[in-house]
Amino acid sequence: MKRKELGAAGEKLARDFLKKKGYRIRDTNFRCREGEIDIIARKKDHLVFVEVRTRSTTAFGSPEESVTLAKKEKLISAALSYIGSHGDL
């Protein structure tokens, strides 16, 4: 499976998982100057920003380990941008 296909499959699995847990998907692949957010979902009063990391092997570490501090900071900045541009939250 190619890298892009693997990523798309991982994002679909994540969306399906969130839906089964009662979340409503508000947006996917939100892009802004600060970065990208794979999935934005809501459940009651909780708005969640999801970074999907799909791996075909753990030879180079787990998906969780691949999210660096710099990536976390970009996600936070992108989330703040989303909140600022969507007054209907």
C-alpha positions in Angstrom: 0.0 0.0 0.0 1.3 3.4 -0.9 2.0 6.0 1.7 -0.9 8.3 0.6 -3.3 5.3 0.5 -2.2 4.2 3.9 -2.8 7.6 5.3 -6.3 7.8 3.8 -7.1 4.4 5.2 -5.9 5.5 8.6 -8.0 8.6 8.5 -11.1 6.7 7.5 -10.6 4.2 10.4 -10.2 7.2 12.8 -13.4 8.9 11.5 -15.3 5.6 11.8 -14.0 5.1 15.4 -14.9 8.6 16.5 -18.4 8.2 15.0 -18.9 4.9 16.8 -18.0 6.7 20.0 -20.7 9.3 19.4 -18.6 12.1 17.9 -19.8 14.2 15.0 -17.2 15.0 12.4 -17.1 18.7 11.8 -14.2 19.0 9.4 -11.4 17.0 7.8 -8.0 18.0 6.5 -8.4 21.6 7.7 -5.5 23.6 6.4 -4.3 27.0 7.4 -1.1 29.0 7.5 -0.2 27.3 10.9 -0.6 23.7 9.6 -3.1 21.0 9.1 -5.6 19.1 11.3 -6.7 15.7 10.1 -10.0 15.5 11.9 -12.1 17.9 13.9 -14.9 16.3 15.8 -17.4 17.3 18.4 -19.3 15.4 21.2 -21.5 17.4 23.4 -19.3 20.2 24.8 -16.0 18.6 23.6 -14.3 19.7 20.5 -11.4 17.5 19.6 -8.6 18.0 17.1 -7.1 14.7 15.8 -3.7 14.1 14.3 -3.9 10.7 12.5 -0.6 8.8 12.3 -0.8 5.5 10.4 2.1 3.1 10.3 2.5 -0.2 8.4 5.2 -1.3 10.9 6.5 -0.2 14.3 10.1 -0.7 13.2 10.6 3.0 13.4 8.5 3.6 16.5 4.8 3.8 17.3 2.6 6.4 15.8 2.4 8.2 19.1 6.2 8.5 19.2 6.2 10.2 15.8 4.4 13.3 17.0 7.2 15.6 18.0 7.0 18.7 20.2 7.2 20.9 17.1 4.2 19.0 15.5 2.2 19.4 18.8 2.9 23.1 18.8 1.8 23.4 15.1 -1.4 21.4 15.9 -2.2 23.8 18.8 -1.6 26.8 16.5 -3.8 25.3 13.8 -6.5 24.5 16.4 -6.5 28.1 17.6 -6.8 29.3 14.0 -9.8 27.0 13.5 -11.5 28.2 16.6 -10.9 31.8 15.6 -12.3 31.3 12.1 -15.4 29.3 13.1 -17.6 31.4 15.4 -20.3 28.7 15.2 -18.6 26.4 17.7 
